[in-house]
């Protein structure tokens, strides 16, 4: 699929017929991806359950490989206590975080 032109007018994206058709296709693809993901998860779920029940940490076949990472503890700090003790601001840091885009498709409207 080739690039297409996005028209911006008064700070808003103009939804041309071409863009509307492409967005509709993307919406349908998103629904298909979700349906396929649900089917895949339903197939893999019993495999993961059997692995967990029997202490198996990895499985390989011609079709997929599954690795299980055991539950573990993670280290964190208690921000509320640090604030109460008056040391939170002393050690607080601001680190740049790259922005991202989140794309969520609306459910298809029934035309009928």
ChimeraX commands (.cxc) that place a marker at each C-alpha (Angstrom):
marker #1 position 0.00,0.00,0.00 radius 0.5
marker #1 position 1.39,3.38,-0.94 radius 0.5
marker #1 position 1.51,6.58,1.05 radius 0.5
marker #1 position -1.49,8.84,0.90 radius 0.5
marker #1 position -1.80,12.53,1.55 radius 0.5
marker #1 position -3.20,13.76,4.84 radius 0.5
marker #1 position -4.86,17.16,4.55 radius 0.5
marker #1 position -4.82,19.39,7.61 radius 0.5
marker #1 position -7.12,22.40,7.77 radius 0.5
marker #1 position -7.44,24.72,10.77 radius 0.5
marker #1 position -5.39,22.32,12.89 radius 0.5
marker #1 position -7.69,19.35,12.15 radius 0.5
marker #1 position -7.27,16.33,9.89 radius 0.5
marker #1 position -9.70,16.42,6.98 radius 0.5
marker #1 position -11.30,13.02,6.42 radius 0.5
marker #1 position -11.57,12.67,2.68 radius 0.5
marker #1 position -13.39,9.75,1.03 radius 0.5
marker #1 position -10.01,8.07,0.43 radius 0.5
marker #1 position -9.03,8.46,4.09 radius 0.5
marker #1 position -12.45,7.26,5.28 radius 0.5
marker #1 position -12.12,4.12,3.14 radius 0.5
marker #1 position -8.61,3.44,4.43 radius 0.5
marker #1 position -9.72,3.95,8.03 radius 0.5
marker #1 position -12.63,1.57,7.50 radius 0.5
marker #1 position -10.18,-1.04,6.15 radius 0.5
marker #1 position -7.90,-0.50,9.14 radius 0.5
marker #1 position -10.88,-0.90,11.47 radius 0.5
marker #1 position -11.78,-4.23,9.84 radius 0.5
marker #1 position -8.16,-5.39,10.06 radius 0.5
marker #1 position -8.08,-4.47,13.75 radius 0.5
marker #1 position -11.21,-6.58,14.37 radius 0.5
marker #1 position -9.67,-9.51,12.46 radius 0.5
marker #1 position -6.46,-9.24,14.47 radius 0.5
marker #1 position -8.45,-9.36,17.72 radius 0.5
marker #1 position -10.46,-12.39,16.55 radius 0.5
marker #1 position -7.27,-14.21,15.50 radius 0.5
marker #1 position -5.54,-13.30,18.76 radius 0.5
marker #1 position -8.51,-14.67,20.74 radius 0.5
marker #1 position -8.39,-17.92,18.73 radius 0.5
marker #1 position -4.63,-18.23,19.22 radius 0.5
marker #1 position -4.95,-17.59,22.96 radius 0.5
marker #1 position -7.69,-20.24,23.26 radius 0.5
marker #1 position -5.41,-22.79,21.58 radius 0.5
marker #1 position -2.35,-21.90,23.68 radius 0.5
marker #1 position -4.16,-21.59,27.05 radius 0.5
marker #1 position -4.33,-25.37,27.78 radius 0.5
marker #1 position -0.66,-25.70,26.82 radius 0.5
marker #1 position 0.35,-22.98,29.30 radius 0.5
marker #1 position -1.90,-24.53,31.95 radius 0.5
marker #1 position -0.28,-27.96,31.50 radius 0.5
marker #1 position 3.18,-26.39,31.67 radius 0.5
marker #1 position 2.30,-24.58,34.88 radius 0.5
marker #1 position 0.65,-27.64,36.48 radius 0.5
marker #1 position 3.63,-29.88,35.68 radius 0.5
marker #1 position 6.47,-27.44,36.38 radius 0.5
marker #1 position 7.56,-27.27,32.74 radius 0.5
marker #1 position 9.41,-24.03,32.00 radius 0.5
marker #1 position 9.87,-24.34,28.24 radius 0.5
marker #1 position 8.28,-26.11,25.32 radius 0.5
marker #1 position 9.36,-26.20,21.67 radius 0.5
marker #1 position 7.71,-27.69,18.63 radius 0.5
marker #1 position 7.81,-27.15,14.89 radius 0.5
marker #1 position 5.07,-24.53,15.30 radius 0.5
marker #1 position 5.91,-22.49,18.37 radius 0.5
marker #1 position 8.01,-22.20,21.48 radius 0.5
marker #1 position 6.75,-21.19,24.89 radius 0.5
marker #1 position 8.90,-20.09,27.82 radius 0.5
marker #1 position 7.59,-19.50,31.31 radius 0.5
marker #1 position 9.20,-17.02,33.64 radius 0.5
marker #1 position 8.57,-17.83,37.28 radius 0.5
marker #1 position 6.86,-15.38,39.59 radius 0.5
marker #1 position 9.37,-13.14,41.30 radius 0.5
marker #1 position 9.70,-10.15,43.58 radius 0.5
marker #1 position 10.53,-6.68,42.34 radius 0.5
marker #1 position 12.11,-3.88,44.32 radius 0.5
marker #1 position 10.28,-0.59,44.68 radius 0.5
marker #1 position 10.16,2.39,47.01 radius 0.5
marker #1 position 7.28,3.58,49.17 radius 0.5
marker #1 position 6.63,7.08,47.83 radius 0.5
marker #1 position 4.04,7.87,50.50 radius 0.5
marker #1 position 6.50,7.13,53.33 radius 0.5
marker #1 position 9.23,9.09,51.59 radius 0.5
marker #1 position 6.88,12.07,51.28 radius 0.5
marker #1 position 5.85,11.74,54.93 radius 0.5
marker #1 position 9.52,11.64,55.97 radius 0.5
marker #1 position 10.21,14.72,53.84 radius 0.5
marker #1 position 12.86,13.12,51.61 radius 0.5
marker #1 position 10.86,12.45,48.46 radius 0.5
marker #1 position 11.50,15.85,46.86 radius 0.5
marker #1 position 15.23,15.59,47.60 radius 0.5
marker #1 position 15.59,12.45,45.45 radius 0.5
marker #1 position 12.84,13.11,42.92 radius 0.5
marker #1 position 14.01,13.14,39.30 radius 0.5
marker #1 position 12.38,14.06,36.02 radius 0.5
marker #1 position 13.50,11.91,33.09 radius 0.5
marker #1 position 12.35,12.57,29.51 radius 0.5
marker #1 position 9.91,10.01,28.17 radius 0.5
marker #1 position 9.30,9.67,24.46 radius 0.5
marker #1 position 5.70,10.29,23.41 radius 0.5
marker #1 position 3.68,7.61,21.70 radius 0.5
marker #1 position 0.50,7.16,19.73 radius 0.5
marker #1 position -2.34,4.91,20.80 radius 0.5
marker #1 position -4.72,3.79,18.07 radius 0.5
marker #1 position -8.07,2.29,19.11 radius 0.5
marker #1 position -10.69,1.45,16.55 radius 0.5
marker #1 position -14.35,1.96,17.30 radius 0.5
marker #1 position -16.70,-0.97,16.97 radius 0.5
marker #1 position -18.28,-1.12,13.55 radius 0.5
marker #1 position -21.72,0.48,13.36 radius 0.5
marker #1 position -24.59,-1.71,12.18 radius 0.5
marker #1 position -26.01,-0.19,9.03 radius 0.5
marker #1 position -29.39,-1.75,9.12 radius 0.5
marker link #1:1,2 radius 0.2
marker link #1:2,3 radius 0.2
marker link #1:3,4 radius 0.2
marker link #1:4,5 radius 0.2
marker link #1:5,6 radius 0.2
marker link #1:6,7 radius 0.2
marker link #1:7,8 radius 0.2
marker link #1:8,9 radius 0.2
marker link #1:9,10 radius 0.2
marker link #1:10,11 radius 0.2
marker link #1:11,12 radius 0.2
marker link #1:12,13 radius 0.2
marker link #1:13,14 radius 0.2
marker link #1:14,15 radius 0.2
marker link #1:15,16 radius 0.2
marker link #1:16,17 radius 0.2
marker link #1:17,18 radius 0.2
marker link #1:18,19 radius 0.2
marker link #1:19,20 radius 0.2
marker link #1:20,21 radius 0.2
marker link #1:21,22 radius 0.2
marker link #1:22,23 radius 0.2
marker link #1:23,24 radius 0.2
marker link #1:24,25 radius 0.2
marker link #1:25,26 radius 0.2
marker link #1:26,27 radius 0.2
marker link #1:27,28 radius 0.2
marker link #1:28,29 radius 0.2
marker link #1:29,30 radius 0.2
marker link #1:30,31 radius 0.2
marker link #1:31,32 radius 0.2
marker link #1:32,33 radius 0.2
marker link #1:33,34 radius 0.2
marker link #1:34,35 radius 0.2
marker link #1:35,36 radius 0.2
marker link #1:36,37 radius 0.2
marker link #1:37,38 radius 0.2
marker link #1:38,39 radius 0.2
marker link #1:39,40 radius 0.2
marker link #1:40,41 radius 0.2
marker link #1:41,42 radius 0.2
marker link #1:42,43 radius 0.2
marker link #1:43,44 radius 0.2
marker link #1:44,45 radius 0.2
marker link #1:45,46 radius 0.2
marker link #1:46,47 radius 0.2
marker link #1:47,48 radius 0.2
marker link #1:48,49 radius 0.2
marker link #1:49,50 radius 0.2
marker link #1:50,51 radius 0.2
marker link #1:51,52 radius 0.2
marker link #1:52,53 radius 0.2
marker link #1:53,54 radius 0.2
marker link #1:54,55 radius 0.2
marker link #1:55,56 radius 0.2
marker link #1:56,57 radius 0.2
marker link #1:57,58 radius 0.2
marker link #1:58,59 radius 0.2
marker link #1:59,60 radius 0.2
marker link #1:60,61 radius 0.2
marker link #1:61,62 radius 0.2
marker link #1:62,63 radius 0.2
marker link #1:63,64 radius 0.2
marker link #1:64,65 radius 0.2
marker link #1:65,66 radius 0.2
marker link #1:66,67 radius 0.2
marker link #1:67,68 radius 0.2
marker link #1:68,69 radius 0.2
marker link #1:69,70 radius 0.2
marker link #1:70,71 radius 0.2
marker link #1:71,72 radius 0.2
marker link #1:72,73 radius 0.2
marker link #1:73,74 radius 0.2
marker link #1:74,75 radius 0.2
marker link #1:75,76 radius 0.2
marker link #1:76,77 radius 0.2
marker link #1:77,78 radius 0.2
marker link #1:78,79 radius 0.2
marker link #1:79,80 radius 0.2
marker link #1:80,81 radius 0.2
marker link #1:81,82 radius 0.2
marker link #1:82,83 radius 0.2
marker link #1:83,84 radius 0.2
marker link #1:84,85 radius 0.2
marker link #1:85,86 radius 0.2
marker link #1:86,87 radius 0.2
marker link #1:87,88 radius 0.2
marker link #1:88,89 radius 0.2
marker link #1:89,90 radius 0.2
marker link #1:90,91 radius 0.2
marker link #1:91,92 radius 0.2
marker link #1:92,93 radius 0.2
marker link #1:93,94 radius 0.2
marker link #1:94,95 radius 0.2
marker link #1:95,96 radius 0.2
marker link #1:96,97 radius 0.2
marker link #1:97,98 radius 0.2
marker link #1:98,99 radius 0.2
marker link #1:99,100 radius 0.2
marker link #1:100,101 radius 0.2
marker link #1:101,102 radius 0.2
marker link #1:102,103 radius 0.2
marker link #1:103,104 radius 0.2
marker link #1:104,105 radius 0.2
marker link #1:105,106 radius 0.2
marker link #1:106,107 radius 0.2
marker link #1:107,108 radius 0.2
marker link #1:108,109 radius 0.2
marker link #1:109,110 radius 0.2
marker link #1:110,111 radius 0.2
marker link #1:111,112 radius 0.2
view
